[in-house]
Amino acid sequence: MFKFFRKNELVEKNDKQELKKIPTHVAIIMDGNGRWAKKRNMPRIKGHYEGMQTVKKITKYASKLGVEYLTLYAFSTENWARPKEEVSYLMDLPEKMFSSFMPELMENNVKVEVIGVVEKLPENTRKAVNDAIENTKNNTGLKLIFALNYGSKDEMLRAIKQITKDVQDNKYSIDEISEEHVSQNLFTSNTPDPDLLIRTSGEQRISNFLLWQIAYSEFLFTKVAWPDFTEEEFYKALLEYQSRDRRFGGLNED
Ligand code: FPP
């Protein structure tokens, strides 16, 4: 089915291990750019530049595999605490990326979306992101979702405030508040919860990412730094995912 893999050495070596179950939604914490650069005596921003190249590579590959949603943690609400020069470089990345990547996004029918507080981003970042959303709005393939100025606690706080307001406005009562109301008031209201969450570069934590949405996601932690993360690593992550027994708190029949 996936001729693309047939060319892949990994598949030739493990021919029986074919991908049969593709996760609908993969979320990635793209960690390790800074350490990758430091190890090579380069400035941290070089790591972010290489990280951007990985974003392009993995987006195209995920799209070819038939993943429907790819959410990438690009900038958290906590990342503002980094040195000014680094924040400024990260804020310029969307413009850099979309100016070179747009033709391939169109070719691959990829639709760009964003979660997070976009209004608080600098003007040029906001424009680059909004233009990419606008240019790709009619694409029907992979949804490429950038988490930008995103924090899960902030997102949930906003939902709580909105739900409280709805109750005050008599839209529904306190007793009627449901999980659905919470989900519908998150940035991810139009997106199914992630099936697989990948974090690169060895850390095993969630760092304020999609806390509500990952209730039943499978987690995969790899030591590979994001700039070194390849199609083969992504493929291996998907192989691992399909070997997991997802029970969602219930039981699976043998
Ligand atoms: C974490 O590595 C990475 C980030 C905070 C930024 C992620 C950004 C990209 C991968 C570039 C692409 C983004 C866009 C919007 C096009 P780190 O700096 O925390 O690494 P460290 O833990 O080794 O210091």
Boltz pocket constraint, residues with backbone or C-beta under 6 A from the ligand:
constraints:
  - pocket:
      binder: B
      contacts: [[A, 30], [A, 31], [A, 32], [A, 33], [A, 34], [A, 35], [A, 36], [A, 47], [A, 48], [A, 49], [A, 51], [A, 52], [A, 55], [A, 73], [A, 74], [A, 75], [A, 79], [A, 90], [A, 93], [A, 94], [A, 97], [A, 146], [A, 226]]
      max_distance: 6.0
